[in-house]
Amino acid sequence: MSNEEKIKWCQENLLGKDIHVKEIDGKFIINGNVVLNDGISALPFKIDEIHGSFVTKNSITKREGCLETLENMPDVIFGKFDISMNPKLTSLEGGPKIVHGSYWCDNCNLTNLKGIAKQIDGSLLAFNNNINDATELMATTIRESVFIGSNPVYEDFDNQITELRQKYGLKFE
């Protein structure tokens, strides 16, 4: 896909005010808060960074979305990452590595947190999924709160945390 085609796709499918799309040193970067339009199941090309938030439109309208994969998502998001209410989404793999804001993946169909960002500067909202394993959180720095209720793992979450603290000598502040 050429740069012109990428820019055209962004103009047609990414909603938001004052969005600027550019390529710098081979990296595809978007400046501005981005809302992914309804009906998109995946990004068709790699976006390296978003200098703003990334939100799926359905998470705003509270309707079920179509997002099926996080493939081609930016590695870094300088804002909130909200992919809530996408029941076809079963994995966080391919998602951002660093989120300088909150990470919302509630009301999807996740069974684990494999692929979650390694750094989240806000809160993690992952409630109302089918998560039965939260061990990936041990390799994630989350600066604020974790909301993981209404998942099978929630009942055993305290036991897993205690076990991992003892096993790896982890301390939480």
Long-range contacts (C-beta under 8 A, 24 or more apart in sequence): 1-44, 1-45, 6-45, 9-44, 9-45, 12-37, 13-37, 13-40, 15-57, 16-52, 19-52, 30-74, 33-79, 35-60, 36-67, 38-63, 38-65, 38-66, 39-66, 40-66, 40-67, 41-66, 41-67, 41-68, 41-69, 41-88, 42-67, 42-68, 42-69, 42-71, 42-72, 43-71, 43-72, 43-73, 44-72, 45-72, 46-72, 47-72, 47-73, 47-74, 48-74, 48-75, 48-76, 49-74, 49-75, 49-76, 49-77, 49-78, 50-74, 50-76, 50-77, 50-78, 50-79, 51-78, 51-79, 52-77, 52-78, 52-79, 53-77, 53-79, 53-80, 53-81, 53-82, 53-101, 54-79, 54-80, 54-81, 54-82, 54-96, 55-80, 55-82, 56-82, 56-83, 56-84, 56-85, 56-86, 58-84, 58-85, 58-86, 59-83, 59-84, 59-85, 59-86, 59-104, 69-94, 70-94, 70-95, 70-115, 76-100, 77-101, 80-104, 80-122, 81-117, 83-108, 84-108, 84-125, 91-115, 92-116, 102-144, 105-129, 106-147, 112-136, 113-137, 113-140, 116-140, 120-144, 123-147, 124-148, 126-151, 127-151, 134-160, 135-160, 135-164, 138-164, 138-168, 138-170
